Amino acid sequence: MNIEPGLRLLTTPEVAELLGVREETLILWRCRRRYPLPFFKIGRLVRYRRADVLNFIEANRHPGTEAKA
């Protein structure tokens, strides 16, 4: 895994805001491994790469019904 120098990792509150969920929800997902959202555990700190969060969002996109012309 390559970590780019100077990469700023996101905190749980930042990711929760990005996803539109409560921090507690994100914590439950992480503890129960409900969704494949990668994270780093650095001591007691939990951090996320922005690219991983954006990939998670894209992977969970479902096609909607398209209006027919």
C-alpha positions as a Markdown table, in Angstrom:
| # | Residue | x | y | z |
|---|---|---|---|---|
| 1 | Met | 0.0 | 0.0 | 0.0 |
| 2 | Asn | 1.4 | 3.4 | -1.0 |
| 3 | Ile | 0.9 | 6.3 | 1.3 |
| 4 | Glu | 1.6 | 9.6 | -0.4 |
| 5 | Pro | 3.8 | 12.0 | 1.6 |
| 6 | Gly | 1.9 | 14.8 | 3.3 |
| 7 | Leu | -1.4 | 12.9 | 3.0 |
| 8 | Arg | -4.0 | 14.3 | 5.4 |
| 9 | Leu | -6.2 | 11.5 | 6.8 |
| 10 | Leu | -9.8 | 12.2 | 7.7 |
| 11 | Thr | -11.2 | 11.8 | 11.2 |
| 12 | Thr | -14.4 | 9.9 | 12.1 |
| 13 | Pro | -16.4 | 13.2 | 12.4 |
| 14 | Glu | -15.2 | 14.3 | 9.0 |
| 15 | Val | -16.1 | 11.0 | 7.3 |
| 16 | Ala | -19.5 | 10.9 | 9.0 |
| 17 | Glu | -20.3 | 14.4 | 7.7 |
| 18 | Leu | -19.1 | 13.4 | 4.2 |
| 19 | Leu | -21.4 | 10.3 | 4.2 |
| 20 | Gly | -24.3 | 12.1 | 5.9 |
| 21 | Val | -24.4 | 9.7 | 8.9 |
| 22 | Arg | -23.9 | 10.1 | 12.6 |
| 23 | Glu | -20.5 | 9.3 | 14.1 |
| 24 | Glu | -22.0 | 6.6 | 16.1 |
| 25 | Thr | -23.3 | 4.9 | 12.9 |
| 26 | Leu | -19.8 | 5.0 | 11.4 |
| 27 | Ile | -18.4 | 3.5 | 14.6 |
| 28 | Leu | -20.9 | 0.7 | 14.5 |
| 29 | Trp | -20.1 | 0.0 | 10.8 |
| 30 | Arg | -16.4 | -0.2 | 11.7 |
| 31 | Cys | -16.8 | -2.4 | 14.8 |
| 32 | Arg | -19.3 | -4.8 | 13.2 |
| 33 | Arg | -17.5 | -4.7 | 9.8 |
| 34 | Arg | -20.8 | -4.0 | 8.2 |
| 35 | Tyr | -19.4 | -2.2 | 5.2 |
| 36 | Pro | -16.0 | -2.5 | 3.5 |
| 37 | Leu | -14.8 | 1.0 | 4.3 |
| 38 | Pro | -11.0 | 0.8 | 4.8 |
| 39 | Phe | -9.5 | 2.7 | 7.8 |
| 40 | Phe | -6.2 | 3.1 | 9.6 |
| 41 | Lys | -5.8 | 2.4 | 13.3 |
| 42 | Ile | -2.9 | 4.4 | 14.7 |
| 43 | Gly | -2.8 | 3.7 | 18.4 |
| 44 | Arg | -6.3 | 4.7 | 19.6 |
| 45 | Leu | -6.8 | 7.0 | 16.6 |
| 46 | Val | -9.0 | 5.9 | 13.6 |
| 47 | Arg | -8.3 | 7.6 | 10.3 |
| 48 | Tyr | -9.6 | 7.3 | 6.7 |
| 49 | Arg | -8.1 | 8.1 | 3.4 |
| 50 | Arg | -10.3 | 10.5 | 1.4 |
| 51 | Ala | -9.9 | 8.4 | -1.7 |
| 52 | Asp | -11.1 | 5.3 | 0.1 |
| 53 | Val | -14.2 | 7.1 | 1.3 |
| 54 | Leu | -14.9 | 8.4 | -2.2 |
| 55 | Asn | -14.4 | 4.9 | -3.6 |
| 56 | Phe | -16.8 | 3.6 | -1.0 |
| 57 | Ile | -19.5 | 6.1 | -2.0 |
| 58 | Glu | -19.0 | 5.2 | -5.7 |
| 59 | Ala | -19.1 | 1.5 | -5.0 |
| 60 | Asn | -22.5 | 1.9 | -3.3 |
| 61 | Arg | -24.1 | 3.9 | -6.1 |
| 62 | His | -27.1 | 2.2 | -7.6 |
| 63 | Pro | -28.5 | 3.0 | -11.0 |
| 64 | Gly | -31.7 | 4.9 | -10.8 |
| 65 | Thr | -34.6 | 4.6 | -13.2 |
| 66 | Glu | -34.0 | 6.8 | -16.2 |
| 67 | Ala | -36.7 | 8.9 | -17.7 |
| 68 | Lys | -37.6 | 7.8 | -21.2 |
| 69 | Ala | -37.9 | 10.5 | -23.8 |
